């Protein structure tokens, strides 16, 4: 129930107004002067304050600033017996929602109050969302106490305070988007948008349209103007995941945005300007891609002003148990299960596994384990047969230690697990469907 505070020294009018408002379903409290009103603001959370302009111990126009300082998300409507334009203008400047005359505007109070309550509730929901988002993506929530992970977090904390472009490198599934979000939340842009796009998830034309937007009529099917992700991220942060998959001609257009903040929407001739921070991520060796002619050297130097390498699980096996316990707790709560114990054999098996998909793959295995668990213990029997088979395969020696051969083998195992479902395989591998098709073609996998 929304709560309203009425501050007015005219008792009879105050009681009448309180009665009318309470009949609309609001909870109403009353104060007879500024001092009593401020005391009640310190004790209760109000959505709207209805305040008289002339009070025994103060002026309502000046009181607006004090109310907004004490309760920024509470809306203030001023009531006056003798309205005048200068007071009304100053009241709005001080943060009042509106300024109305008693008697003449009685029929306006309830609709106005309803709009003020709606605005206050919306602001409070946004504030709760921002607090939740900030907590969810803070650096304190990043798991891993190994030296390699602590170093990555420390570097990210330092660069977050600046507006420098950042390049995150590392294998698939190492948590690059989580780091990008944490950098954004710790930056001066935290209250603005964080917009993420996976460059491997779209064809060239679709990716261009998503990034730059288009004007109505610029091509067949463009029936209305579309804002691109660059505009959506204006003022905030644009996260470009798998930047190494971006086509060369789009790289040139992105470089222009990074250099002068300008871009051309498809179908327009006048450039638009944006002010945004770019964080890019890749699991490729971009220096090698430059040599191969697949990535622009000037774009690489622009993006890699500050690079952070996110270590694979193979570089920090001491973090595996911490991840397992975190995900077991997370999925147990989600599934409504009570887990009191994780067997040592289960932890040992997880530590021995070769995590090609890193944290993302580990998370999926734990989720499947919780589905298989009926009691309050997670045992080694909760591991699916395909996991145990992959462990056996990993334990035996291989004729090849080449990274490409290992990747091909892992993709084959995942494709077998998903029974040929490429969309599901791409999700489990943590890559875009276009990237999976490219890899399948390069490895000759049908």
C-alpha positions in Angstrom: 0.0 0.0 0.0 1.3 3.4 -0.9 2.0 5.8 2.0 1.2 9.5 1.9 2.2 12.3 4.3 0.1 15.4 4.7 1.9 18.5 6.2 -0.6 21.2 7.0 -1.3 23.3 10.1 -5.0 23.7 9.3 -6.3 20.7 11.2 -9.8 20.6 9.7 -8.6 20.8 6.1 -5.8 18.2 6.9 -8.3 15.7 8.3 -10.7 16.2 5.4 -7.9 15.7 2.8 -6.6 12.6 4.8 -10.1 11.1 4.7 -10.5 11.6 0.9 -7.1 10.1 0.2 -7.5 7.1 2.5 -10.8 6.2 0.8 -8.7 5.7 -2.4 -6.8 3.0 -0.7 -3.7 4.9 0.4 -2.2 4.8 3.9 -2.2 8.4 5.2 -0.1 10.0 8.0 -0.4 13.6 9.2 2.0 16.3 10.5 1.1 19.9 11.6 4.4 21.6 10.8 7.8 21.2 9.2 9.6 19.7 12.2 7.0 17.0 12.8 6.9 16.2 9.1 10.7 15.8 8.9 10.6 13.6 12.0 8.0 11.3 10.3 10.1 11.2 7.1 13.0 9.8 9.2 10.7 7.1 10.6 8.7 6.0 7.6 9.1 5.5 3.8 6.6 7.8 2.0 5.7 7.7 -1.7 4.3 11.3 -1.7 4.3 14.3 0.6 1.4 16.8 0.3 2.8 20.0 1.9 1.2 23.4 2.6 3.3 26.4 1.5 2.7 28.5 4.7 3.6 26.6 7.9 4.2 27.8 11.4 7.9 27.0 11.4 8.8 27.3 7.7 8.0 27.8 4.1 6.8 24.9 2.0 8.7 26.0 -1.1 12.0 26.0 0.8 11.0 22.8 2.6 10.9 20.9 -0.7 14.7 20.8 -0.9 14.9 19.5 2.6 12.4 16.7 1.9 14.1 15.7 -1.3 17.5 15.6 0.5 16.1 13.4 3.2 14.0 11.2 0.8 15.2 11.6 -2.8 12.7 9.1 -4.2 9.7 10.7 -2.5 7.6 13.1 -4.6 6.4 16.4 -3.1 3.1 18.2 -4.1 2.8 21.7 -2.7 -0.6 23.1 -1.7 -1.2 26.9 -1.3 -4.1 29.1 -0.6 -2.7 31.9 -2.7 -0.9 30.6 -5.7 1.7 32.8 -7.5 3.9 32.1 -10.5 7.3 32.8 -8.8 6.6 30.4 -6.0 5.5 27.8 -8.4 8.6 28.1 -10.5 10.9 28.0 -7.5 9.0 24.9 -6.1 9.6 23.0 -9.3 13.2 24.0 -9.3 13.6 22.7 -5.8 12.3 19.3 -6.9 8.5 19.5 -6.4 6.3 17.2 -8.5 3.7 20.0 -8.8 2.3 23.1 -7.2 -1.5 23.6 -6.9 -4.0 26.0 -5.3 -6.3 24.8 -2.5 -10.0 24.9 -3.3 -9.6 25.8 -7.0 -7.7 22.6 -7.8 -9.4 20.1 -5.4 -10.6 18.0 -8.3 -7.0 17.7 -9.5 -5.5 16.3 -6.3 -6.4 12.6 -6.7 -5.3 12.2 -10.3 -2.2 14.2 -9.5 -1.5 12.1 -6.5 -1.9 8.9 -8.5 0.7 10.1 -11.0 3.1 11.1 -8.3 2.7 7.7 -6.6 3.4 6.0 -9.9 6.5 8.0 -10.5 7.8 7.4 -6.9 7.2 3.6 -7.2 8.9 3.5 -10.6 12.0 5.3 -9.2 12.1 2.9 -6.2 11.9 -0.1 -8.5 14.7 1.3 -10.6 16.8 2.0 -7.5 16.3 -1.6 -6.3 17.2 -3.0 -9.7 20.4 -0.8 -9.9 21.4 -2.0 -6.4 20.7 -5.6 -7.3 22.6 -5.3 -10.6 25.5 -3.5 -8.9 25.8 -6.3 -6.2 25.3 -9.1 -8.8 28.1 -7.8 -11.0 30.5 -6.4 -8.4 34.1 -7.6 -8.3 33.4 -9.2 -4.9 31.1 -11.7 -6.6 33.9 -13.0 -8.9 34.9 -16.4 -7.8 38.5 -17.5 -7.5 41.3 -16.9 -5.0 44.2 -18.2 -7.1 47.0 -15.7 -7.8 46.2 -15.6 -11.5 42.5 -14.7 -10.8 43.4 -12.2 -8.1 45.8 -10.5 -10.5 43.1 -10.3 -13.2 40.6 -8.8 -10.8 43.1 -6.3 -9.5 43.8 -5.1 -13.0 40.1 -4.8 -13.8 39.5 -2.8 -10.6 42.2 -0.3 -11.6 41.0 0.2 -15.2 37.3 0.5 -14.1 38.0 3.9 -12.6 39.2 5.3 -16.0 37.3 5.5 -19.3 40.0 3.5 -21.2 39.0 0.9 -23.7 39.6 -2.7 -22.5 40.4 -5.9 -24.3 39.6 -9.1 -22.4 41.4 -12.2 -23.7 41.1 -15.9 -22.7 39.6 -19.2 -23.6 35.9 -19.7 -24.1 33.9 -19.8 -20.8 36.4 -17.9 -18.6 33.9 -15.2 -17.6 34.7 -12.4 -19.9 31.2 -10.9 -19.9 31.1 -11.1 -16.1 34.4 -9.1 -16.0 33.0 -6.6 -18.5 29.9 -6.1 -16.4 31.9 -5.7 -13.2 34.1 -3.1 -14.9 31.0 -1.2 -16.0 29.4 -1.3 -12.6 32.6 0.0 -10.9 32.9 2.9 -13.4 31.5 6.4 -13.6 29.1 5.0 -16.3 27.4 2.5 -13.9 24.0 4.3 -14.0 23.9 4.2 -17.8 23.3 1.2 -20.1 25.5 -1.9 -20.4 24.9 -3.3 -23.9 26.4 -6.6 -24.9 26.5 -8.1 -28.4 28.2 -11.4 -29.6 29.8 -10.6 -32.9 29.8 -14.3 -33.9 26.0 -14.6 -33.5 25.1 -12.6 -36.6 25.9 -12.5 -40.3 27.8 -9.4 -41.5 24.6 -7.6 -42.7 22.7 -8.4 -39.5 25.6 -7.4 -37.3 25.9 -4.1 -39.1 22.2 -3.4 -38.6 22.3 -4.4 -35.0 25.3 -2.1 -34.2 24.5 1.0 -36.4 20.7 0.8 -36.8 18.9 1.8 -40.0 16.6 4.4 -41.4 13.1 3.5 -42.7 13.2 2.6 -46.4 17.0 2.1 -46.5 16.5 -1.5 -47.7 13.7 -4.0 -48.4 11.9 -4.8 -45.1 13.1 -1.6 -43.3 9.6 -0.3 -42.6 10.6 1.9 -39.7 13.7 3.6 -38.1 15.7 1.3 -35.8 18.1 2.4 -33.1 21.3 0.5 -33.2 23.2 -0.8 -30.2 25.7 2.1 -30.4 22.8 4.5 -29.7 21.4 2.2 -27.0 24.8 2.3 -25.3 25.3 6.1 -25.6 26.6 7.3 -22.2 27.3 3.8 -21.0 29.3 0.7 -22.1 29.2 -1.4 -25.2 30.6 -4.9 -24.8 31.7 -6.6 -28.0 32.1 -10.3 -27.3 34.1 -12.4 -29.8 35.4 -9.3 -31.5 37.8 -11.5 -33.6 34.7 -12.7 -35.5 33.8 -9.2 -36.8 34.1 -8.9 -40.6 36.9 -6.6 -41.9 34.7 -3.9 -43.4 32.7 -3.6 -40.1 36.0 -3.3 -38.3 36.8 -0.1 -40.3 33.4 1.4 -39.3 33.9 0.5 -35.7 37.4 2.1 -35.7 35.8 5.4 -36.8 33.4 5.2 -33.8 36.3 4.6 -31.4 38.4 7.4 -32.8 35.9 10.2 -33.0 32.6 8.9 -31.6 30.8 9.2 -35.0 28.9 6.6 -37.1 26.5 6.5 -40.0 23.2 4.8 -39.5 22.3 2.6 -42.6 20.5 4.8 -45.1 21.6 8.1 -43.6 24.2 10.6 -44.8 24.6 12.7 -41.7 26.7 11.1 -39.0 25.5 10.6 -35.4 27.7 11.1 -32.3 27.8 8.8 -29.3 29.8 8.9 -26.1 30.5 5.4 -24.9 33.1 3.1 -23.5 34.0 -0.1 -25.4 35.1 -3.3 -23.8 35.9 -6.1 -26.3 36.6 -9.8 -25.7 38.1 -12.6 -27.7 39.3 -16.1 -27.4 41.5 -15.7 -30.5 45.1 -14.6 -30.8 44.4 -11.2 -32.5 48.1 -10.7 -33.3 48.1 -13.9 -35.3 44.8 -12.9 -36.9 46.5 -9.6 -38.0 49.3 -11.6 -39.7 46.7 -13.8 -41.4 44.8 -10.7 -42.6 41.7 -11.3 -40.6 41.9 -8.4 -38.2 42.9 -4.7 -38.6 46.1 -3.8 -36.8 44.9 -0.2 -36.1 41.7 -1.5 -34.5 43.7 -3.9 -32.4 45.9 -1.1 -31.1 42.9 1.0 -30.3 41.1 -1.8 -28.4 44.1 -3.2 -26.6 45.1 0.0 -24.7 44.5 -2.0 -21.6 44.5 -5.8 -22.0 43.5 -8.3 -19.3 44.0 -12.1 -19.7 41.5 -14.2 -17.9 43.1 -17.5 -16.9 41.6 -20.8 -17.9 40.7 -23.4 -15.2 43.8 -25.4 -16.3 45.9 -22.4 -15.1 44.2 -22.3 -11.7 42.9 -25.8 -10.6 42.8 -24.6 -7.0 39.7 -22.6 -7.9 37.7 -25.6 -9.1 36.3 -26.6 -5.7 35.2 -23.1 -4.9 33.3 -23.0 -8.2 31.7 -26.4 -7.5 30.5 -25.3 -4.1 29.1 -22.0 -5.4 27.2 -23.6 -8.3 25.9 -26.5 -6.1 24.5 -23.9 -3.7 23.0 -21.8 -6.5 21.2 -24.7 -8.3 20.1 -26.3 -5.0 18.3 -23.0 -4.1 16.9 -22.7 -7.6 15.6 -26.3 -7.6 14.3 -26.2 -4.0 16.7 -28.9 -2.8 18.7 -29.1 0.4 22.3 -30.2 -0.1 24.3 -30.7 3.1 27.3 -32.5 1.7 29.4 -32.8 -1.5 31.5 -36.0 -1.5 35.2 -35.8 -1.8 35.1 -38.2 -4.7 32.9 -35.8 -6.6 35.2 -32.9 -6.0 38.2 -35.0 -6.9 36.6 -36.0 -10.2 35.8 -32.4 -11.0 39.5 -31.4 -10.3 40.8 -34.2 -12.6 38.6 -33.2 -15.5 40.0 -31.3 -18.4 37.7 -28.2 -18.7 37.8 -27.2 -22.3 34.8 -25.0 -21.8 36.1 -23.7 -18.5 33.7 -22.2 -16.0 30.7 -22.4 -18.4 31.2 -26.1 -18.9 31.8 -26.7 -15.2 28.5 -24.9 -14.4 26.6 -27.1 -16.9 28.0 -30.2 -15.3 27.0 -29.1 -11.8 23.5 -28.2 -13.0 23.1 -31.7 -14.5 24.5 -33.3 -11.3 21.9 -31.5 -9.1 19.2 -32.7 -11.4 20.5 -36.3 -10.9 20.7 -35.9 -7.1 17.7 -37.0 -5.1 19.0 -36.8 -1.5 21.0 -34.3 0.5 24.4 -35.4 -0.8 26.1 -34.9 -4.2 28.0 -38.0 -5.0 30.2 -39.1 -7.9 27.2 -41.1 -9.2 25.5 -37.7 -10.0 28.0 -37.3 -12.9 26.5 -38.3 -16.2 28.0 -41.2 -18.2 29.4 -38.9 -20.9 31.4 -37.0 -18.3 32.9 -40.2 -16.9 33.7 -41.3 -20.5 35.4 -38.0 -21.2 37.5 -38.4 -18.1 38.6 -41.9 -19.2 39.5 -40.5 -22.6 41.4 -37.7 -20.9 43.3 -40.0 -18.7 44.6 -42.1 -21.6 47.5 -40.7 -23.7 46.7 -39.0 -27.0 48.8 -39.2 -30.1 48.5 -35.4 -30.6 48.8 -32.5 -28.2 48.0 -30.0 -30.8 45.4 -27.4 -29.6 43.3 -27.9 -32.8 43.1 -31.7 -32.3 42.0 -31.2 -28.7 39.4 -28.7 -29.8 38.1 -31.0 -32.6 37.8 -33.9 -30.1 36.0 -31.7 -27.6 33.5 -30.4 -30.3 32.9 -34.0 -31.4 32.1 -35.0 -27.8 29.7 -32.1 -27.3 28.0 -32.8 -30.6 27.6 -36.5 -29.6 26.1 -35.4 -26.2 23.6 -33.1 -27.9 22.8 -35.8 -30.6 23.7 -33.4 -33.4 21.8 -30.4 -32.1 24.1 -27.6 -33.2 22.3 -24.8 -31.4 22.5 -26.7 -28.0 26.1 -27.6 -28.8 27.0 -23.9 -29.4 25.3 -23.0 -26.1 27.3 -25.6 -24.1 30.5 -24.6 -25.8 29.8 -20.9 -25.1 30.3 -19.8 -28.7 28.0 -18.4 -31.4 26.2 -20.7 -33.8 28.1 -19.1 -36.7 31.4 -19.8 -35.0 30.4 -23.4 -34.5 29.5 -23.9 -38.1 32.8 -22.4 -39.1 34.7 -24.7 -36.8 32.7 -27.8 -38.0 33.5 -26.9 -41.6 37.2 -26.3 -40.9 37.5 -29.7 -39.1 35.5 -31.5 -41.7 32.7 -32.4 -39.3 29.3 -32.9 -40.9 
